[in-house]
Amino acid sequence: MRPSLFFSAFEPLHNVPEVCDICDANPPVLRYQFDTYGQKGESKENKGFCCSHCAGKLLDTLQQWDESRRWAQEEYALKADDFDVSDFHHHRVAAFPKNWN
C-alpha cells in the first residue's frame, strides 16, 4: 500500500481552527489528510488544517516516507538472498533517520 496526501480548500466560517494544527503558529489555508500504513498494512490517518509552510513540509514527509519504504524493501530483499546488508543498512539509516518502518 502506498501513502497518500490530500489537500483541499475549506469554508473559513465553519469550525476552522485559528492556527495551523501542525505548527500552532500560522493561520491555516488548507485542509489535509495524510494516510500512511504500518508494517502489517494497518492504516494510519492524520488530518486537520495547515498553513502553506506546513503543507510543504507534509509533501516532503510523503516523499521521505515513500523513498525510505523502497530502500527498506530493497534491503530486505538483499538480506533474504543472504547478502551482507550492513553497509546498505548504515546508509539507509543515515539517509532516513526517522524510522518509517
C-alpha positions in Angstrom: 0.0 0.0 0.0 1.2 3.5 -0.7 0.9 6.6 1.4 -1.4 9.4 0.3 -1.7 13.1 0.9 -4.8 15.1 0.0 -5.2 18.9 0.2 -8.5 20.8 -0.2 -9.9 24.2 0.3 -12.3 24.9 3.1 -15.0 27.3 4.1 -13.3 29.6 6.6 -16.5 30.2 8.5 -17.2 26.6 9.6 -15.3 25.2 12.6 -11.8 26.0 11.4 -9.0 26.5 14.0 -7.3 29.9 14.2 -3.9 28.4 13.8 -2.3 25.5 11.9 -2.8 22.1 13.5 0.9 21.3 12.8 2.9 24.3 13.8 0.3 26.1 16.1 1.6 29.4 14.7 0.2 30.4 11.3 -3.4 30.6 10.1 -4.5 27.6 8.2 -5.0 27.8 4.4 -5.7 24.2 3.5 -7.4 21.1 4.9 -5.2 18.0 4.7 -5.5 14.2 5.1 -2.2 12.2 5.3 -2.7 8.4 5.2 0.2 6.1 5.8 0.4 2.4 6.5 2.2 0.3 9.1 4.3 -2.8 8.6 1.2 -5.0 8.8 -0.8 -2.8 6.5 -2.8 -1.0 9.2 -4.0 2.4 8.1 -2.8 5.5 9.9 -4.8 8.6 9.2 -3.8 12.1 10.2 -6.0 15.0 9.1 -6.6 18.6 10.0 -5.9 22.2 8.8 -2.5 23.5 7.9 -0.7 26.6 6.8 1.2 26.9 3.4 4.6 26.3 5.1 3.4 23.1 6.8 1.8 21.9 3.6 5.2 21.9 2.0 6.6 20.0 5.0 3.9 17.4 4.6 4.8 16.9 1.0 8.5 16.5 2.0 7.4 13.9 4.6 5.4 12.0 2.0 8.4 11.9 -0.3 10.7 10.7 2.5 8.3 8.1 3.7 7.9 6.6 0.2 11.6 6.6 -0.6 12.5 5.1 2.8 10.0 2.3 2.3 11.6 1.5 -1.1 15.1 1.4 0.4 13.8 -0.9 3.2 12.2 -3.3 0.7 15.5 -3.4 -1.2 17.4 -4.1 2.0 15.1 -6.9 3.0 15.3 -8.5 -0.5 19.1 -8.5 -0.4 19.1 -9.9 3.1 16.7 -12.7 2.0 19.3 -13.6 -0.7 22.0 -13.8 2.0 23.8 -10.7 1.1 25.6 -8.7 3.7 23.5 -5.6 4.0 25.3 -3.9 6.9 26.7 -1.1 4.7 23.3 -0.7 2.9 21.5 -0.5 6.3 24.0 2.1 7.6 23.4 4.3 4.5 19.6 3.8 4.7 19.5 4.9 8.4 21.8 7.9 7.7 19.6 9.0 4.7 16.3 8.5 6.5 16.9 9.0 10.3 13.2 8.9 11.1 12.0 5.3 11.4 9.2 5.0 8.9 9.1 1.2 9.1 
